[in-house]
C-alpha cells in the first residue's frame, strides 16, 4: 500500500512538537521561580558630569521589577548619598508590575556645587528581595568649575642670542595647563611648546620678538587661554672695525686710527703695550684717535655701548714699533786647536730679530751666509781661522751688522816616532831610543814599568834616550809642547825583559767515569803564555790542545787513561814543563731500555731494562713503578721512555725506548645520501668524526660552486642548499680531519626517495 507523503511527514514531526512544547513549559516555570521578589536598579540617568553643576541636581535611576509578581507602592525604598554624606530616602509611590521598569527621580536634589569629583551611590530595599547583587548603583560625577585663565608675567626686553629667563602664569584657577604657546607674528598664529605643562616656562636664546601665553584645558567647561607676555629682542651691538694698523720706526711713530661700521656709539678707547695682557683706558668717545711718539709696539681697541646687550669691543689695530738698535757686540773670540775647534759665538745686549749669521775665511774680504736666525751661533770642527758676524733686522729701521768675532785655529802638530822597541834578556840591558818627526820642543821623556798605567818623568829635552841596567820591562815615550793645541806625546817604544817562565804545579790526578770530562787546574804559574798537552801512550808522544792559554782546562770526554802536562813560555826564554796529571778511566755501565714497539690506545706493555746496579725510568707518570727494571707502561700518546743506570763506581748510562700508541678509531667517509626519511643514510655520515673535533667539510657541484661548508661537522647535512634539497646526482667533497693535517677528497651521491 502506498502512503500519503504529507501523512508521513506529519508522523515524523509530531513527536518533535511534543518535546519542544514540554521544554517551553519547563523554561517558563523555571524563569518565574528565579525572578521572584527581585528589585533591580537597572541604570542611572542623572546627575552626570558637567561644567558648573549646582546644588539642585536631580537624581534619576531606572528601577526594575525583575520578578513575576506585582510589587505594591511604598514597599520599595530608594536611597542615595553624595560622597558618603547624608542619606536621602524616598519610597516608590505606585505599584510596580511584574517585569516593569520605572524612571525614578528623587524629590530631594543633590548638592554637587563643589568643584571636583563626587561619588554618587543609589540603592533599593524591599522585604523578601532574594537578590541583593543588583540593588546598588555607584558612579562618579565630575563638576568642573569655569576657568579663570590669568595672565603671563611679565614683558621684558633681552639681548638677542644670549638671553635666558623665566615667565610665570599668575592669577589663574581651575582647569589643567595643556601647553605654553609662542607667537612671533604679533599673535596672528601660535605654536605649541612641547612638554610645557607647569605654571612657569624657562626661555633661552630667544632670537626675535616673541609673545607667550598658556592654553588651559577646562575639562567639561570651555578651554581658555591666558593673557600673554612679550619678550622683546634687542640686536647685539656691531662694534665695528679699526683701520690704520701700521709698522713704524720708533723715531717716526705717529698716526691716526679710525673706527667704522659700528652701530652704537663708542664709550672709550683702550691700548696695551704688553700684547693685550693689560689695557689702559683713554677717555675718548670719538671714532678717531691720534697717536704720536710711540716707543713700543701698541695694540688699540674701542669699547662700544651695548645698551640692553653687553658692551662690545671692536677688533684691534696694532702699531708695530721697531726700536733703533746699535751694532750688536759678539762674545766668543778664541784661539783653538784644530782638534777642539768647537764652541759658540753669542750676541750680547739688545738687538732686533736675527736675519742671518755670516762667516769669512779670508780675513773679512768675502762673507758667506749660514742661515741661522738665533742670537747664538755654534761652530764645530773648524779647520782654519774664521771670522763671524751677525745681521739683525731693523724692521722699519735700517738692518744692523754686529762687530766681528775671530776664531784662530792652530793645526795639530804631527806625532813623532821613537824606536826601536826590543825584547832582551834581563842580564844584558843597554841601548838607545831615537825620536824622528818632531816639530815642536821636547818637554821631557816618560817611563812606565806597569804597562802604561803610571808614568815617571825623566828630565831629558833631547830627541834621544840612553837606557841601561833596567830590571823590568819598560815603556818609553816623549812629551812635546802643543802650542794652542794640548801638549802631546810621541808614540811609544817598549824594551821587554824576559825571565825564565814559572810553569807551576798541576794538582789533579784521579779516576773518572768513561765519557766524562775533568777540570784541571795549574797553581803558581808565572809566564807570558801557556799551552796544554796530553798523551795516551804513557808520555811517549804528546799532542797540543789548541787555544789552551789558561790555567784552568776542562778536558775532552775521557775514553781511556790519559796524561796531561802544561808548557809555559816567556818571550825569548826557553819553555818549562809542569808535572803530569794522570786521569784513569773507569768503564761506564751499559744501559738497555729494550726495543721500540707499538700498541693500540688503551693497551699496556711491560718495559724491560737492564744494566748497572740500579736504574730509574723517566717519565714515570704512565708507569706502574719507575724504579724497577720491568714496569708496566700505559701511555695515551706515543712516548719515549728513558732508562738510566748507575754502577758501583757511580758511573751512569742511559738508553731510550719509544712506545708508539696507535689510534684504533676508523675514520670512514660515506659516499651516499638517500634523503628518503627512513633513518638510514638520510644525512652524510663520517664514521669516527666525533673523535676528531673541528673536522672541516666542504661540498661542491660539478662547476665548483660551494654548496655546503662546516668548520666542525656533526654528521647533520641532509643534502640541502638554502633550505631546499639538491637534485639527485654526484657532488664533490673536501674533508680536513680535525686535529691533523690529513685531507680527504672524493665524491658523494644524492639519491632522493630511494
C-alpha positions as CSV (number, residue, x, y, z in Angstrom):
1,X,0.0,0.0,0.0
2,X,1.3,3.5,-0.9
3,X,1.2,6.1,2.0
4,X,0.4,9.8,1.5
5,X,3.6,11.8,1.7
6,X,2.0,14.5,3.9
7,X,0.9,12.0,6.4
8,X,4.3,10.5,6.6
9,X,5.9,13.9,7.2
10,X,3.4,14.7,10.0
11,X,4.0,11.4,11.7
12,X,7.7,12.4,11.8
13,X,7.2,15.9,13.1
14,X,4.6,15.3,15.8
15,X,6.9,13.8,18.4
16,X,9.3,16.7,17.9
17,X,6.5,19.2,18.5
18,X,5.5,17.5,21.8
19,X,9.2,17.6,23.0
20,X,9.5,21.3,22.2
21,X,6.2,22.2,24.0
22,X,7.4,20.4,27.1
23,X,10.7,22.3,27.2
24,X,9.0,25.6,26.8
25,X,6.7,24.9,29.8
26,X,9.8,23.9,31.9
27,X,11.7,27.1,30.9
28,X,8.7,29.3,31.7
29,X,8.2,27.7,35.1
30,X,11.9,28.0,36.0
31,X,12.1,31.7,35.0
32,X,9.1,32.5,37.2
33,X,10.8,30.8,40.2
34,X,14.2,32.5,39.8
35,X,12.7,36.1,39.4
36,X,10.6,36.0,42.5
37,X,11.0,39.1,44.8
38,X,13.9,40.7,42.9
39,X,14.2,44.5,42.8
40,X,16.8,45.6,40.3
41,X,18.5,49.0,39.9
42,X,19.0,48.7,36.2
43,X,20.6,52.1,35.3
44,X,21.1,55.7,36.3
45,X,20.3,58.8,34.2
46,X,21.4,61.7,36.3
47,X,23.3,63.6,37.6
48,X,26.1,63.4,35.0
49,X,29.5,65.1,34.8
50,X,29.5,68.7,33.6
51,X,30.5,72.3,34.0
52,X,29.4,74.4,37.0
53,X,26.9,71.9,38.5
54,X,24.6,73.3,41.1
55,X,23.2,72.3,44.5
56,X,19.9,71.3,42.9
57,X,20.9,68.4,40.7
58,X,18.1,65.8,40.1
59,X,19.0,62.1,40.9
60,X,17.2,59.7,38.5
61,X,17.6,56.0,38.2
62,X,15.8,53.1,36.4
63,X,14.1,50.7,38.9
64,X,13.1,47.3,37.5
65,X,10.8,44.6,38.9
66,X,12.9,41.6,37.9
67,X,10.3,39.1,39.1
68,X,6.9,37.6,38.2
69,X,4.8,39.3,41.0
70,X,3.4,42.8,41.5
71,X,5.3,45.0,44.0
72,X,2.8,47.4,45.7
73,X,3.6,51.1,46.2
74,X,5.6,52.1,49.3
75,X,7.1,48.6,49.5
76,X,10.3,49.6,47.7
77,X,12.5,52.1,49.4
78,X,15.1,54.0,47.3
79,X,18.2,55.8,48.9
80,X,21.1,58.0,47.7
81,X,24.1,59.7,49.2
82,X,26.7,62.1,47.8
83,X,30.3,61.5,48.8
84,X,29.2,59.2,51.7
85,X,27.3,62.1,53.3
86,X,23.6,62.5,54.3
87,X,21.4,59.6,53.2
88,X,18.2,60.6,51.3
89,X,15.3,58.1,51.4
90,X,12.2,58.0,49.2
91,X,9.7,55.1,48.6
92,X,8.1,54.2,45.2
93,X,4.7,55.8,45.3
94,X,2.9,53.4,42.9
95,X,2.7,49.7,42.2
96,X,5.5,48.1,40.1
97,X,4.1,45.3,38.0
98,X,6.0,42.1,37.1
99,X,8.9,42.8,34.7
100,X,8.1,46.6,34.6
101,X,10.7,49.4,34.9
102,X,10.3,52.9,36.4
103,X,12.3,56.0,35.8
104,X,12.5,57.2,39.4
105,X,13.6,60.7,40.4
106,X,14.2,61.8,44.0
107,X,12.4,64.9,45.1
108,X,15.3,66.0,47.2
109,X,18.0,67.4,44.9
110,X,21.7,66.6,45.1
111,X,24.3,69.3,46.0
112,X,27.2,69.0,43.5
113,X,28.2,72.7,43.5
114,X,31.7,72.0,44.9
115,X,34.2,71.7,42.1
116,X,35.8,68.3,41.7
117,X,34.8,64.6,41.6
118,X,31.7,63.4,43.6
119,X,30.8,59.8,44.3
120,X,27.1,59.0,43.8
121,X,25.6,56.0,45.5
122,X,21.9,54.8,45.0
123,X,20.4,51.7,46.4
124,X,16.9,50.0,46.9
125,X,15.5,47.7,49.6
126,X,12.3,45.6,49.8
127,X,11.3,42.9,52.2
128,X,11.7,39.5,50.6
129,X,14.2,40.6,47.9
130,X,16.2,37.4,47.2
131,X,19.0,39.0,45.1
132,X,21.0,41.9,46.6
133,X,23.7,41.9,44.0
134,X,21.7,44.3,41.8
135,X,20.4,46.6,44.5
136,X,23.1,49.3,44.3
137,X,24.4,51.7,41.7
138,X,27.7,53.6,42.2
139,X,29.2,56.2,39.8
140,X,31.4,59.3,39.8
141,X,30.2,62.8,38.8
142,X,32.8,65.4,37.8
143,X,32.0,69.0,38.4
144,X,34.4,71.3,36.6
145,X,34.4,75.0,37.5
146,X,34.8,77.6,34.8
147,X,38.5,78.6,34.2
148,X,40.0,81.8,35.5
149,X,42.8,82.0,32.9
150,X,45.1,84.6,34.5
151,X,48.0,86.2,32.6
152,X,51.7,85.5,31.9
153,X,54.1,87.9,33.6
154,X,55.8,89.9,32.6
155,X,57.0,91.8,29.5
156,X,60.8,92.0,29.2
157,X,63.4,93.2,26.7
158,X,66.5,91.0,26.3
159,X,69.6,90.8,24.1
160,X,69.3,88.7,21.0
161,X,71.0,85.3,21.1
162,X,72.4,85.4,24.6
163,X,69.4,85.5,26.9
164,X,67.6,83.4,29.4
165,X,64.8,83.8,32.0
166,X,61.5,82.5,33.4
167,X,57.9,83.5,32.6
168,X,55.1,82.7,35.1
169,X,51.4,82.2,34.8
170,X,49.7,84.2,37.6
171,X,46.1,84.8,38.7
172,X,44.7,81.5,37.2
173,X,42.5,78.9,38.8
174,X,40.7,75.7,37.7
175,X,41.4,73.7,34.7
176,X,44.7,72.0,33.6
177,X,47.6,73.6,31.8
178,X,47.8,71.9,28.4
179,X,50.8,73.7,27.0
180,X,52.5,77.0,26.5
181,X,52.4,78.6,23.1
182,X,54.5,81.2,21.4
183,X,53.9,83.7,18.6
184,X,56.5,85.6,16.5
185,X,53.9,87.4,14.4
186,X,52.1,89.5,17.0
187,X,49.6,86.8,18.0
188,X,48.3,86.0,14.4
189,X,49.5,82.4,14.8
190,X,50.6,80.5,17.9
191,X,52.9,77.5,18.1
192,X,52.7,74.9,20.9
193,X,55.9,74.5,23.0
194,X,56.4,70.7,23.7
195,X,56.5,69.4,27.3
196,X,55.3,72.6,29.0
197,X,52.6,71.8,31.5
198,X,53.8,73.8,34.5
199,X,52.8,77.4,35.5
200,X,56.3,78.6,34.6
201,X,58.4,78.5,31.4
202,X,62.2,79.0,31.1
203,X,63.1,80.7,27.8
204,X,66.6,80.6,26.4
205,X,68.3,82.3,23.4
206,X,65.2,83.9,22.0
207,X,66.1,85.3,18.6
208,X,63.1,87.6,17.8
209,X,60.2,89.4,19.4
210,X,58.0,86.6,20.9
211,X,54.7,86.5,22.7
212,X,53.9,83.7,25.2
213,X,50.6,82.5,26.6
214,X,49.2,79.4,28.3
215,X,46.4,77.1,26.9
216,X,44.2,75.7,29.8
217,X,42.0,72.6,29.5
218,X,38.6,73.3,31.1
219,X,37.5,69.7,31.3
220,X,33.7,69.8,31.0
221,X,34.0,73.6,30.9
222,X,35.2,75.5,27.9
223,X,39.0,75.7,27.4
224,X,40.6,79.1,27.8
225,X,43.9,80.9,27.1
226,X,45.8,83.2,29.5
227,X,46.9,86.7,28.8
228,X,50.3,86.9,27.1
229,X,53.7,88.4,27.9
230,X,56.1,89.7,25.3
231,X,59.9,89.0,25.2
232,X,61.3,91.8,23.1
233,X,64.7,91.4,21.4
234,X,67.4,93.9,21.0
235,X,70.1,93.0,18.5
236,X,73.7,92.9,19.9
237,X,75.8,95.9,19.1
238,X,78.1,95.9,16.0
239,X,81.3,97.2,17.5
240,X,82.9,97.9,14.1
241,X,86.5,97.6,12.9
242,X,89.6,99.7,13.3
243,X,91.7,100.8,10.4
244,X,95.2,102.3,10.5
245,X,97.4,99.5,11.7
246,X,101.0,100.2,10.7
247,X,104.7,99.3,11.2
248,X,106.9,102.2,12.1
249,X,110.4,103.1,13.3
250,X,110.4,104.5,16.8
251,X,111.7,107.9,15.7
252,X,108.6,108.4,13.4
253,X,105.8,106.5,15.3
254,X,102.9,108.9,14.7
255,X,99.5,108.4,13.0
256,X,95.6,108.1,13.2
257,X,93.3,105.2,13.9
258,X,89.6,105.2,12.7
259,X,86.6,103.2,13.9
260,X,84.0,102.3,11.2
261,X,81.0,100.0,10.8
262,X,79.8,100.4,14.4
263,X,76.0,100.8,15.1
264,X,76.4,102.1,18.7
265,X,78.5,105.0,20.0
266,X,82.0,104.5,21.4
267,X,82.4,104.6,25.2
268,X,86.2,104.7,25.4
269,X,89.5,103.8,23.6
270,X,92.0,101.4,25.2
271,X,95.6,100.5,24.4
272,X,98.0,97.7,25.5
273,X,101.8,97.6,25.3
274,X,102.2,94.0,26.5
275,X,100.3,92.1,23.8
276,X,96.9,92.5,25.4
277,X,97.9,91.4,28.9
278,X,96.7,94.7,30.5
279,X,94.8,97.6,29.0
280,X,94.9,101.4,29.7
281,X,91.8,103.5,29.1
282,X,91.7,106.6,27.0
283,X,88.8,108.9,27.8
284,X,87.7,109.5,24.2
285,X,84.2,108.8,22.7
286,X,85.3,109.8,19.2
287,X,85.5,107.4,16.2
288,X,89.1,108.6,15.5
289,X,92.3,108.6,17.7
290,X,95.6,110.3,17.1
291,X,98.8,108.7,18.5
292,X,102.3,110.1,18.5
293,X,105.8,109.4,19.9
294,X,105.3,105.7,20.4
295,X,108.4,103.8,21.7
296,X,106.9,100.3,21.9
297,X,104.5,98.2,19.9
298,X,101.0,99.1,20.9
299,X,97.5,97.5,20.4
300,X,94.4,99.6,20.3
301,X,90.7,98.8,20.6
302,X,87.3,100.6,21.2
303,X,84.6,99.7,23.7
304,X,81.1,100.3,22.1
305,X,77.9,100.8,24.1
306,X,75.7,97.7,24.1
307,X,72.5,99.2,25.7
308,X,70.5,96.2,26.9
309,X,73.2,93.9,25.5
310,X,76.7,93.7,26.8
311,X,79.1,96.4,25.8
312,X,81.3,95.1,23.0
313,X,84.9,95.6,21.8
314,X,85.9,96.4,18.2
315,X,88.6,94.4,16.6
316,X,92.2,95.6,17.4
317,X,94.6,97.7,15.5
318,X,98.4,97.2,16.0
319,X,101.0,99.8,15.7
320,X,104.3,97.8,15.4
321,X,107.2,100.0,16.6
322,X,110.7,98.9,15.7
323,X,113.4,100.2,18.0
324,X,116.7,101.7,16.7
325,X,119.3,99.2,17.8
326,X,123.1,99.9,18.0
327,X,125.5,97.3,16.4
328,X,125.5,94.1,18.5
329,X,128.6,93.1,20.4
330,X,129.7,89.5,19.9
331,X,131.5,87.4,22.5
332,X,133.4,84.2,22.0
333,X,136.5,85.2,20.0
334,X,139.1,82.5,20.8
335,X,142.4,80.7,19.8
336,X,141.8,77.0,19.5
337,X,143.5,73.8,18.4
338,X,142.1,72.2,15.2
339,X,141.2,69.1,17.4
340,X,138.8,71.1,19.6
341,X,137.8,74.0,17.3
342,X,134.2,73.8,18.6
343,X,132.3,76.5,20.6
344,X,129.8,79.3,20.5
345,X,129.7,82.9,19.5
346,X,126.9,84.8,21.3
347,X,125.3,88.2,20.7
348,X,125.0,90.4,23.8
349,X,122.8,93.4,24.6
350,X,119.5,94.3,23.0
351,X,119.0,93.6,19.3
352,X,116.3,93.0,16.8
353,X,115.2,89.8,15.0
354,X,118.2,87.9,13.7
355,X,118.2,87.8,9.9
356,X,121.4,85.7,9.4
357,X,124.9,85.0,10.5
358,X,127.8,85.2,8.1
359,X,131.4,83.8,8.2
360,X,134.6,84.6,6.4
361,X,137.8,82.6,5.9
362,X,139.8,85.3,4.1
363,X,140.1,87.9,6.9
364,X,136.7,89.5,6.1
365,X,137.2,90.0,2.4
366,X,134.2,87.9,1.4
367,X,131.3,86.7,3.6
368,X,129.0,83.6,3.3
369,X,125.6,83.3,5.0
370,X,124.8,80.5,7.5
371,X,121.0,80.5,7.7
372,X,121.0,80.9,11.5
373,X,118.3,83.3,13.0
374,X,119.1,82.9,16.7
375,X,121.2,85.0,19.0
376,X,123.8,82.3,19.3
377,X,126.0,80.5,16.7
378,X,127.6,77.2,17.4
379,X,130.6,76.1,15.3
380,X,132.2,72.7,15.2
381,X,135.5,71.2,13.9
382,X,136.9,74.3,12.3
383,X,140.0,73.6,10.2
384,X,141.1,77.2,9.7
385,X,140.9,80.7,11.2
386,X,137.3,82.0,10.7
387,X,135.6,85.4,11.2
388,X,131.9,85.6,12.3
389,X,129.3,88.4,12.3
390,X,125.5,88.7,12.8
391,X,122.9,90.8,10.9
392,X,119.7,91.8,12.7
393,X,116.5,93.2,11.2
394,X,115.8,96.8,11.7
395,X,112.2,96.4,10.7
396,X,111.1,99.9,9.7
397,X,114.6,100.9,10.9
398,X,117.8,100.0,9.0
399,X,119.2,96.5,9.4
400,X,122.2,96.3,11.8
401,X,125.6,94.5,11.3
402,X,127.3,93.4,14.5
403,X,131.0,93.6,15.3
404,X,133.3,90.7,14.3
405,X,134.3,87.6,16.4
406,X,137.6,85.8,15.3
407,X,138.3,82.1,16.0
408,X,142.0,81.5,15.4
409,X,142.6,77.7,14.6
410,X,146.1,76.1,15.0
411,X,146.9,73.0,13.1
412,X,147.7,69.8,15.1
413,X,151.5,69.1,15.3
414,X,152.4,65.7,13.8
415,X,153.1,62.8,16.1
416,X,156.9,61.9,16.2
417,X,158.0,58.3,16.5
418,X,160.7,56.7,18.7
419,X,162.5,53.4,18.5
420,X,163.5,50.7,18.1
421,X,161.4,48.5,20.6
422,X,163.2,45.3,21.6
423,X,162.9,42.2,23.7
424,X,166.2,41.4,25.5
425,X,167.5,39.3,28.3
426,X,167.4,40.8,31.8
427,X,171.2,40.2,32.2
428,X,172.3,42.5,29.3
429,X,170.1,45.6,29.2
430,X,171.6,48.5,27.2
431,X,170.5,50.6,24.1
432,X,169.5,53.9,22.6
433,X,166.0,55.2,21.5
434,X,165.8,57.9,18.9
435,X,162.9,60.3,18.0
436,X,162.1,61.3,14.5
437,X,159.5,63.7,13.0
438,X,159.4,66.2,16.0
439,X,158.2,69.8,15.0
440,X,157.9,71.3,18.5
441,X,160.3,71.3,21.5
442,X,160.7,68.2,23.7
443,X,159.5,68.9,27.3
444,X,160.6,65.6,28.8
445,X,160.7,61.7,28.5
446,X,158.4,59.3,30.5
447,X,159.0,55.7,31.5
448,X,156.4,53.1,32.7
449,X,157.0,49.7,34.2
450,X,153.4,48.8,34.8
451,X,152.1,48.6,31.3
452,X,151.4,52.3,30.9
453,X,149.2,52.7,34.0
454,X,151.6,55.1,35.6
455,X,154.4,57.2,34.1
456,X,157.6,58.6,35.7
457,X,159.1,61.8,34.1
458,X,162.8,61.8,33.1
459,X,164.5,65.3,32.7
460,X,165.6,64.9,29.1
461,X,164.7,67.5,26.4
462,X,166.7,65.9,23.6
463,X,165.4,63.7,20.8
464,X,167.4,60.6,22.0
465,X,167.4,58.4,25.2
466,X,170.0,56.0,26.5
467,X,168.7,53.1,28.6
468,X,170.9,50.7,30.6
469,X,170.6,48.4,33.6
470,X,166.8,48.2,33.7
471,X,165.4,45.3,35.7
472,X,161.8,45.4,34.4
473,X,160.0,45.6,31.1
474,X,159.8,49.4,30.4
475,X,157.7,51.6,28.0
476,X,159.2,54.8,26.8
477,X,157.6,58.0,25.3
478,X,158.4,61.7,24.9
479,X,156.2,64.7,25.8
480,X,156.2,67.7,23.4
481,X,154.9,71.2,23.6
482,X,151.5,71.7,21.7
483,X,151.1,75.5,21.5
484,X,147.3,76.2,21.3
485,X,146.8,72.5,21.0
486,X,147.3,70.3,24.1
487,X,150.8,69.1,24.8
488,X,151.2,65.7,23.1
489,X,153.2,62.5,23.2
490,X,155.2,60.7,20.7
491,X,154.4,57.1,20.1
492,X,155.9,54.5,22.5
493,X,158.8,52.1,22.4
494,X,158.9,49.0,24.7
495,X,162.0,47.4,25.9
496,X,160.8,44.0,27.1
497,X,162.8,41.8,29.6
498,X,162.2,38.1,29.5
499,X,162.8,36.0,32.6
500,X,162.6,32.2,32.8
501,X,158.9,31.2,33.0
502,X,157.4,29.6,36.1
503,X,155.0,26.9,34.9
504,X,153.6,26.0,38.3
505,X,152.0,22.7,39.6
506,X,149.2,20.5,38.3
507,X,147.3,19.2,41.3
508,X,144.6,16.9,39.8
509,X,145.1,13.2,39.2
510,X,142.4,10.6,39.7
511,X,139.8,8.4,38.2
512,X,136.6,9.4,36.3
513,X,133.8,7.6,34.5
514,X,134.1,6.7,30.9
515,X,132.8,9.5,28.5
516,X,133.0,12.3,31.2
517,X,135.5,15.2,31.4
518,X,137.7,16.5,34.2
519,X,138.5,20.1,35.4
520,X,142.3,20.5,35.7
521,X,143.9,23.5,37.5
522,X,147.5,24.9,37.3
523,X,148.7,26.6,40.5
524,X,151.6,29.1,40.8
525,X,152.2,29.8,37.1
526,X,154.1,32.9,36.1
527,X,154.5,33.0,32.3
528,X,153.6,35.1,29.3
529,X,151.7,32.2,27.7
530,X,150.7,28.6,28.3
531,X,149.6,25.6,26.3
532,X,148.3,22.2,27.5
533,X,149.4,18.8,26.2
534,X,148.1,15.2,26.5
535,X,149.4,11.7,26.0
536,X,147.6,8.5,25.6
537,X,150.7,6.3,25.4
538,X,152.2,6.9,28.8
539,X,154.2,10.0,27.8
540,X,155.9,8.6,24.7
541,X,154.2,11.1,22.4
542,X,152.4,14.4,23.3
543,X,149.6,16.3,21.5
544,X,149.0,20.0,22.0
545,X,145.5,21.3,22.9
546,X,144.6,24.2,20.6
547,X,143.7,27.6,22.2
548,X,144.6,26.4,25.7
549,X,146.4,29.5,27.1
550,X,144.7,29.2,30.5
551,X,145.4,27.8,34.0
552,X,142.0,26.0,34.0
553,X,141.2,23.3,31.5
554,X,138.1,21.2,31.1
555,X,139.2,18.0,29.3
556,X,137.6,16.3,26.4
557,X,135.5,13.2,27.2
558,X,137.8,10.6,28.6
559,X,137.6,7.2,26.8
560,X,141.0,5.8,28.1
561,X,143.8,6.5,30.5
562,X,145.3,10.0,29.7
563,X,148.3,12.0,31.0
564,X,148.2,15.9,30.9
565,X,151.0,18.5,31.3
566,X,151.4,22.3,30.8
567,X,154.1,24.1,28.9
568,X,155.0,27.7,29.9
569,X,156.6,30.3,27.6
570,X,158.2,33.7,28.3
571,X,159.2,35.5,25.1
572,X,162.8,34.6,24.2
573,X,163.3,32.4,27.2
574,X,163.3,28.6,26.9
575,X,159.9,26.9,27.7
576,X,159.4,25.0,31.0
577,X,157.1,21.9,31.5
578,X,154.9,21.2,34.5
579,X,154.4,17.9,36.3
580,X,152.0,15.4,34.8
581,X,148.4,14.8,35.9
582,X,147.2,11.2,35.2
583,X,143.5,10.6,34.6
584,X,142.4,7.0,34.9
585,X,139.2,5.9,33.1
586,X,136.5,3.8,34.9
587,X,134.4,1.9,32.3
588,X,130.8,3.1,32.3
589,X,127.8,0.7,32.7
590,X,125.7,-0.2,29.6
591,X,122.0,0.7,29.9
592,X,119.5,-1.2,27.7
593,X,115.9,0.0,27.6
594,X,114.7,-2.6,25.1
595,X,113.4,-2.4,21.5
596,X,110.9,0.2,20.2
597,X,107.4,-1.2,19.8
598,X,103.8,-0.1,19.2
599,X,100.5,-0.7,21.0
600,X,96.9,0.4,20.5
601,X,95.4,3.2,22.6
602,X,94.2,1.7,25.9
603,X,96.6,-1.3,25.9
604,X,99.6,-1.7,28.3
605,X,103.1,-3.0,27.7
606,X,105.8,-4.3,30.1
607,X,109.2,-2.5,29.7
608,X,112.4,-4.5,30.2
609,X,115.5,-2.6,31.2
610,X,119.0,-3.9,32.0
611,X,122.5,-2.7,33.0
612,X,124.2,-1.2,36.0
613,X,123.5,-1.9,39.7
614,X,120.2,0.1,39.9
615,X,118.2,2.2,37.4
616,X,115.2,4.5,37.0
617,X,112.7,5.1,34.2
618,X,111.6,8.6,33.0
619,X,109.0,9.8,32.6
620,X,107.3,7.8,35.3
621,X,103.8,9.2,35.2
622,X,102.4,6.4,33.0
623,X,104.4,3.6,34.6
624,X,103.4,1.2,37.3
625,X,106.8,1.7,39.1
626,X,109.6,3.8,37.6
627,X,112.2,2.3,40.0
628,X,112.0,-1.4,38.8
629,X,113.5,-2.9,35.7
630,X,110.2,-4.1,34.2
631,X,107.4,-1.7,34.9
632,X,104.0,-1.8,33.1
633,X,103.5,1.2,30.8
634,X,100.1,2.6,29.9
635,X,100.8,5.6,27.6
636,X,97.9,7.6,26.0
637,X,100.2,9.0,23.3
638,X,103.4,7.9,21.7
639,X,106.1,8.2,24.4
640,X,109.9,7.9,24.6
641,X,110.9,6.3,27.9
642,X,114.5,6.8,29.2
643,X,116.2,4.1,31.4
644,X,119.1,5.5,33.4
645,X,121.5,3.1,35.3
646,X,124.4,3.6,37.8
647,X,127.2,1.2,38.8
648,X,129.2,0.7,41.9
649,X,131.7,3.4,40.8
650,X,128.9,5.9,40.5
651,X,129.1,5.9,36.6
652,X,125.9,6.5,34.7
653,X,124.5,5.4,31.3
654,X,121.1,5.8,29.7
655,X,119.0,4.3,26.8
656,X,115.6,5.1,25.3
657,X,112.7,3.0,24.1
658,X,109.8,4.5,22.1
659,X,106.3,3.1,22.6
660,X,104.2,4.2,19.7
661,X,100.5,4.5,20.5
662,X,98.2,3.6,17.6
663,X,94.7,5.1,17.2
664,X,92.1,2.3,16.9
665,X,89.4,4.6,15.6
666,X,88.4,4.2,11.9
667,X,87.7,7.5,10.0
668,X,85.4,6.4,7.2
669,X,83.6,8.9,4.9
670,X,80.3,7.6,3.5
671,X,79.6,8.5,-0.2
672,X,75.8,8.4,-0.4
673,X,72.7,10.2,1.0
674,X,69.3,8.7,0.2
675,X,67.2,11.5,1.6
676,X,64.0,9.3,2.0
677,X,63.5,9.8,5.7
678,X,63.9,6.1,6.6
679,X,66.5,7.0,9.2
680,X,69.2,5.3,7.1
681,X,71.7,7.4,5.2
682,X,69.3,10.4,5.5
683,X,72.4,12.6,6.3
684,X,76.0,12.5,5.2
685,X,77.8,10.3,7.7
686,X,81.5,10.3,8.6
687,X,82.3,7.4,10.9
688,X,84.5,8.4,13.8
689,X,84.2,12.2,13.3
690,X,83.2,12.6,16.9
691,X,86.7,11.6,17.9
692,X,88.2,14.4,15.7
693,X,86.5,17.7,16.7
694,X,86.9,20.6,14.4
695,X,86.7,18.4,11.3
696,X,86.1,20.8,8.4
697,X,84.0,19.8,5.3
698,X,83.1,21.5,2.0
699,X,80.7,20.2,-0.7
700,X,80.8,21.5,-4.3
701,X,78.8,20.8,-7.5
702,X,80.4,19.8,-10.8
703,X,81.0,23.5,-11.6
704,X,83.0,24.2,-8.4
705,X,80.2,26.1,-6.6
706,X,80.4,25.7,-2.9
707,X,77.0,24.2,-1.7
708,X,77.8,23.4,1.9
709,X,80.6,24.3,4.5
710,X,81.0,23.5,8.1
711,X,84.2,24.0,10.3
712,X,83.1,21.4,12.9
713,X,81.0,18.8,11.2
714,X,78.4,16.8,13.3
715,X,77.0,14.3,10.7
716,X,74.0,16.5,10.1
717,X,74.0,17.6,6.4
718,X,70.9,16.3,4.7
719,X,71.8,17.2,1.1
720,X,70.0,20.6,1.1
721,X,71.1,24.0,-0.1
722,X,69.5,27.2,1.2
723,X,66.6,25.2,2.6
724,X,65.8,23.1,-0.5
725,X,67.0,19.6,-1.3
726,X,69.6,19.4,-4.1
727,X,68.9,17.4,-7.3
728,X,69.9,13.7,-7.5
729,X,73.5,13.4,-8.8
730,X,77.2,13.3,-8.0
731,X,78.9,16.0,-5.9
732,X,82.4,16.6,-4.7
733,X,83.7,16.9,-1.1
734,X,86.9,18.0,0.7
735,X,87.4,16.9,4.3
736,X,90.1,18.1,6.7
737,X,90.4,15.7,9.6
738,X,90.3,17.6,12.9
739,X,93.5,17.9,14.9
740,X,95.5,16.5,12.0
741,X,96.8,17.7,8.6
742,X,95.1,14.8,6.8
743,X,92.9,15.9,3.9
744,X,90.4,13.7,2.0
745,X,88.8,14.3,-1.4
746,X,86.1,12.3,-3.1
747,X,82.5,12.2,-4.5
748,X,79.1,11.8,-2.8
749,X,75.9,10.7,-4.5
750,X,72.5,12.2,-3.6
751,X,69.5,9.8,-4.2
752,X,66.0,11.2,-3.3
753,X,63.0,9.0,-2.4
754,X,65.1,5.8,-2.8
